[in-house]
Amino acid sequence: MKILITGGAGYIGNTIASACLDAGHEVVLLDDLSAGRREFVHDLLFYERNVGDQTLLDRVTPTNTATVLSQSSVPSGNELPKADSVSV
């Protein structure tokens, strides 16, 4: 199964990616690195893009998607709650 993990360069996304790989799935990561870290990507297929990039989403065509998108800072999330809202 091909699984797209949005927010894949974050701690939780990386943990999900590892579990998916251990289960024998193909993993594709998508992250804009606003909070994620490139060192979590390893040698996986990775797109440094925003989840709102519909052209990319149409091209990747996953079987399933794990969405791990959130503000990693509680104060920032409280100050700018709309910064986390995205329509896909």
N, C-alpha and C positions, 0 to 999 in steps of 0.2 A: 504494500500500500504506500502511496506517495502522500506524505503529510507536510503541509506548509505550517510553519510555526511563526506567527507574527510576534514580534518582541523576542525573537530567538536569540539575541545577543545579551539578554539579561539573565540573571541568576535562575529564575523560574523557567524561562524558555530553554535555557541550556539543560536544565535538569529533565525537562520533558523530552528534549531532543535525545539525550542519552538513553532514556527509557525506551523511546521509539526505535532507536538504533539497536538496542539490546534485543528488542522484539522482532528484529529483522526488517523493519520498514525503511523506505527511502525517505530522507528528511531534507527539506528545503527551508532555509531560514530567511526571514525578512525582518529588518530592523533599521531604523534611521539613525541609530547610535546616539540619540539624544540623551539616553540614560544607559543604554547597553554598552558592552565592552567587547571590542574586537577579539580579545584573547579567548572569549567564550565560544567563538565561531569554529575554531580548530580548522579542519580541512573539509568542512561541509560546504555544500552549495549555498552561497550566501548572496543576498541582494541588499545593498545599503540603500534602501528607499523607504519612503513613507507608505503606510498601509493604504493610503488613499490613491495610490498609483494603479488605477484600474487597468491600464494597458499591461502592466506587469502581471497583475492578478489573472488576467485573461490568458496570458502566455504560459504561466506556471501550471495551470490546471491540476491542482491536487485532488486526491481522492477524498481527503479530509483536511480540516484546518483546525489548529489549536491556536486560539487567540489569547495572547498574554500581553495585554496593553494596559498600562497603568502608570500613573505618576509615582515615581519612586520616593518622592519627598512629600510628606504629609503637609507641611506648611505651604509648599508651592501649590499643591492640589487644592488646598483651602482658599488660597489667594486667587488662583486662576483655574477654576473648575472646568471651564469650557476648553482649556488647552488639551484635555484628554478626550473630548468628544470628537468622534469621527464617524462618518457614515460610509459604510462599505457596501 
